[in-house]
């Protein structure tokens, strides 16, 4: 945080402008989990999502558990307190939250909730540096209450939040287009190769037409920033100045996020927690084969993708004419996806450049 308070800004502790409540959990929780009921928000529901909003949950609890938890409604701002602490999210649904969540409610008009969201995003590393706990890292509530922030007038807070939100809104709109295109291409694959497959198409082992090749170790401190994307089992994890594979290509999670499948348009460097795909047939076809495959992990204490089980899997091999037609149908969608993702990268970079400048008063609005 800066040393001087910008003109017309005031310094506050978050505890002076917020009421901070902790969620709660009925116990033992497994006795309350049901297939249909009240949405039950877990930290894992948000850790893999880029959206600012909570739109759904994977689990639900029975009505009897509601009184033993804390209900949050659309518009509420919450902050993860454990496991992966310091993640702020806005609720778009009514749900119950356990004690790994904090509910943040402004006590007056000194702090704008949207402005607070961006303040928390910017200050997350500072807040998380104070985490405690033996099994899971936990964000100390007193640390959050004592955290100091500089606040401009409510009107200026709103302007700052609106600028940053305009970037996020565009990024999230683009992400919705990406999901739509991915759903269309997935539907196309299933219509052509799952529902209406001719009986005369060949069935072969995976390894007869493609191989999973091991990625190569590349520690973070050895990476030299460049134009080559570095991929781990959770997706892109950085950049490097040398490629291991020419794009386009497919990356499959070997350890960590086992069985994750990523399409890469550009040259890339898959690290040793991944496989990359060498294929004799259409890469686009193989991408969807892998996306729809049920993977098996090994028997070791640390789960990993069983390469041999993939290589021994039986898959359908359509004729070249059908594969070429499929490529003609999906390649334009993949090009559009690549274009949108690049646009989002530029938008995110500009947003992240503006964020500390706007929140510190270096850039005034």
Secondary structure, DSSP 8 states (H G I E B T S, - for coil): --SS--TT-EEEEHHHHEEEEE----SSGGGTEESSSEEEE-THHHHT---SEE---SEEE-GGGGGGSEEE-TT-EEEE-BSS---EEEESS-EEE-TTEEEEEESSSSS-HHHHHHHHHHHHHHHHTT-B-SSS-B--HHHHHH-EEEE--HHHHHHHHHHHHHHHHHHHHHHHHHHHHHHHHHHHHHIIIIIS--TTSEEEEGGGTEEEEE-----GGG---SSEEEEETTEEEEEESS-SB-SSEEEEE-BSSTT-EEEE-S-EEE-TTEEEEEESS-HHHHHHHHHT----B-SSSS-BB-HHHHHT-EEEE--HHHHHHHHHHHHHHHHHHHHHHHHHHHHHHHHHHHHHHHHHTSS--
